[in-house]
């Protein structure tokens, strides 16, 4: 059964210990209850997707106790600093480039070179985040496709016995998710911030601080997760469903590896989809780098069953293998 913790000092301390130990804990923010996991721990992040039954590895929002901590993991520009000063803590998520020292596991960002960060305006959430001392990935604490929860009872309706604990702080005051703003404006063809999701902070308030904001449908490039057929793709082409492997191929293995590969990355020797999900993006990046170093021509990918998180793994592999152009 899922523990239901009071939002006092003892409850916060217990929740922080569980998170640091790799368990999942739901907690209230000013918007909705989030399903928290240690964002630096790939297995904990994979556990979030498993608990939610999430069909794809969409990027998760990393939560922090203050702007200084958030900006340790991303490259903040002038617009980000201005918005953080005005609206953090608050219902605003900023998408920014990851920096070289980013602590957040690649799976939390769906393998992208960007990261969504925010500082929630809820005293218990801030106390919890400070006590954990690490970024916490936290999508809404509900089963995928269900209504976002605004009370602990809502969380337990969908996730009881699937997560370690829920920190009960009563109803959330805002009740809708945070506004998500893409500030990766240095990228080609993206000349101004893009509103990826309207939410608890009005776009007019944002524009009063930094000027015009593009709505996602008006943007000249697609930035919202899952909108491109070829999502994260290594430079080496992928060959899916491999039953053999050539010496000039790298191998992304699942279970006993095929013999003969020029380089091998093991997703899970035991055939564990949660472990495989936690290692997927790191494996693709490592094989891409190692394969090019060794002069290999492609990455052969062993079959991962479509059960549980295997469905999301196969979705990402299909996107990575899609034709480019």
Secondary structure, DSSP 8 states (H G I E B T S, - for coil): --EEEESSHHHHHHHHHHHHTT--EEEE-SSSEEEEEETT-HHHHHHHHHHHT-SS----EEE-SSHHHHTTSB---HHHHHHHHHH-SSSEEEEEEB-TT--S-GGGGTT-SEEEEE--S-HHHHHHHHHH-S-EEEEESS-TTS---SSHHHHHHHHTTTSSEEEE--S-SS-S--EEEE--TTSTT--S-EEEE--SS-HHHHHHHH---EEGGG-SS--STT-SSS-S--SSEEE-S-SS--TTEEEEESSS--TT-SEEEES-TT--HHHHHHHHHHHHHHHHHHHHHTT--EEEE-----STTHHHHHHHHHHHHS---
